[in-house]
Each structure stands twice: as structure tokens, then as C-alpha cells.
């Protein structure tokens, strides 16, 4: 897992040893409740079956658990660029065994939600150093990853496409509950007439 200088480290053994099962306090639940349910709950059973087969080694420490889940997704699927708009459902990615960064981010979110985690979709850019161009996927265009709320840590970034965790290489532009809420918009504005000529 690639970690960059400047990433905040776990400050104490207590924080590093927070264990599964996950528990959010009542105060946290007020803010986190919208981010916990799966977007497609009808896929939950099939997704659980895939996890039972592919994600058998489940660490008890929460951060290690999430890292292992990210690594499972990273190892199980092949990356492919796709110009079409939209994000595959988690089950579609599992079935096709291939996807883009946004597909892997959403699969990670849905899997994490099955275990009770609050998850958000993040879109932005991946800063790729010249020496890493061959290793990292998703550089040079928009990139997507996930945020997971970890007790004692707050929102932690996980990029299963590249096995990157919360670091300065991930440059966020938008954070949303669902991938569809982060769909880019484009249009034309006529400054002289003071009006939009089109927006999609």
C-alpha cells in the first residue's frame, strides 16, 4: 500500500487498535446515517456471497480491515478505461471482473456499507509523479476513490484502484453520497448576453 510523506499517522496505540465490529456513537449517527445504507440493497446478498469467497482473511483492527478490503478489490479485478458516463453497480463490477476507478470506488463503498461503515464517493485528480506513471492508474484525467468514516480518525480516503490510502496525491474536487451526484456538468455561457446557451 502506497503511503506518502505528510500523511497523518495514528497517534496512539488505542486509536490503532480500534476493532471490529464497527460501532458509531449516537452523535456520529446523526451525521453519518445517510452514508451507511447501500445504494442498491437488492445486491446485498450476492455481494455478501462474493465477499465470503474473496475476502476471507478479515483483520479485526478497523483500519487493517479496510486496507484488506481495498487490497481484495485491487487484486480481484482488472482496470479498464471507459469513456461512457455512469458508474457500474457493485454487482456488475463483480460479474464483469473489470472496471474503472469509479467502479472500484463504488464497489468498495457498497462492500464497506455491508459491514456498517459510512462511505462517500470522492472525485478529483490523482497527482502522479513522473517515476510512478507506469504504476498508477487514473492519472492524467479525473479520478475517483472512497471516503470511509473511521471512529477516532474521521473520514479516511481509500483508493482501491491503486492501493493508496489518504495522502496528498489524491486531490479531491467533490464528495457525494452516490456516484451520480458527482456527475460532471458542462455548458456554454454567453457573457455578453448574460445567459446560458446550454447545460448538460
N, C-alpha and C positions, 0 to 999 in steps of 0.2 A: 504494500500500500504506500503510495507516494505521499509524503508529508513535506511541506515547505517551511523554511525558516519563517518565524513570525507567527506560526500557528499557536494558539493558546494551548498550553499543556494542562493536564489535570493537576490541580493544586494540592490535593491531599489524597491519602490512601482511602479515606472514607468515600470521597467522590468517585475514585477509580473503581471502587468495589460495589457500586450500586448494582443490585442483582435483579434478575427476572424472578417472579413475574413483575411486570411493569405496574406501578401504581402512581397515578397523578393525584395530587391533593385536591380538595374541593375548590379552592381558589383558582387553581390552574384549570380545572374542568370548565369553569365559566368561559374562559377564553379559548380553550382547546376543543371544546365539544364539536364545532363544525368540521374540524380537520380529522376526526377519528373514524367516522363511518366510511366504508368502502364506497367508491363511486358506482361500482357495478356489483352490488351484493349478491346478485344471482350467480356470479362467477366464483363465489367464495368456496364452495365445496370442491370444485375442480381445481382451484388454485391451492387449496389445502392439500389435496392429493398429490399435486406436483411437489409442493414443499416437503411433504413427508418422504418422498422419494429422493429429492435432490438436496434437501437441507436437513440432513440427519444429525450432523455434528453441531449442536446449538449451545454455544457457551452460555454460562449463567450470568456473567457480568454484562450489563446492558450495552455498553459501548462495543465490547467484543462481539456480542450477539449481532449488532447491526453491521459491524465490519464483516462478519462471516456471511451474513445475508447478502451484502453487496458483492462479496467475492464469489458467492454461489451464482448470482446472476451474471457477473462478469465472465465466469468460466463456462456457463451453460449455453450461451447464445453468441452468434456471430453478428458483428456490426455491419450495417449497410446503410449508405446514404439514401435518403428518399426525399425527392423534391415535393411530392404531393403534400398538401396541407393535412393537418389532423394527426392524432396520436392513436396508435393501436390500443385496443383494450388489453389488459394484462393477459387474459387467456389467449388472445390472438397471438401475442408475442410468444407465449409458451408453446402454442401449436405450431407456429411457423419456425420457431427456433432462430429467428433473426429479427433485427430491429434497428432503430436509430437511437440516438441518445435520449430523445424524448420518450420513446417507447420503453427503454430500460429504466428511466427515471420513474415513469408511471407504474411499471411493474413493481419496482422497489417500494413505491408508496403503498400500493394495494396490499403487497405482502406484509409490510410493516403494520398496516392498519389491521390486518387479521390478528396480529399479536397485541392490539390495543394502543399502538403508537399514534400520535397526532402527526400527520405528514402534509407537507406542502410541496407544490411544484414550483421550481425555480427556473427561470430562463435568463440567459445573459450570454456571456462570452467566456471562452477558455483562453487564457493567456498561455501561449506555447512558446517556450524558449527554442532557439534555433537547434539546440542539441537534442530536443525532445520531439521534433516534428515527426519522426518515424514511429515514436512510441505512443503518442497521444492521439486520440480520435476526437473529432468535433471542433478542432481549431480552425480558424480562418472563416468561420461563419457563426451564426447563433448556436448556442449550446444549451443543454438542459440537464438538470440534476434535481435532487430532492433535499428537502429540509425535514429533519425529524426532531421533535421536541423531546429532549432527554432531561429527566429530573436532575437538578443541580447544575446542568450545563446550559440549558436553553436550547435554541434552535441550532442543530448541528448539520452541516452540509455533507451529503454523501453522493458521490458521482460513480455509480456502478459501471459506467462505460469505460472509465479509466482507472478505477480503484483509487480515487482521490477523496480525501476527507478534509472538510473545512479548511481551506487555505487561500492564500492571496491570488492563486491562479484562476479561481472561479470568480468572475466579475458579474454580480447579479444586476439585472435590469428590472425584473418583475417577479413577485412572489404571489402565487394564487392557490386557491383550494383545488382547482381542477386544471388540467392542461388547456382545455378550451377557453378558459378565462384569460389565458396568456397569448391567445392567437394575435399575431401582429395585424395592424391595420395600415392601409396605405391610401393615399388620395392626392388630389390636386387642389391647391388653394390659389385663387386669383387675388393677389394683394390689391391691385388697382380697383377691382370691383368689390373687394371685401367679401367674397363668398367662396364657398367650396364648390368645385366643379364635379366632384365625385368622391366617394369614400367606400372602401370595401374592407 
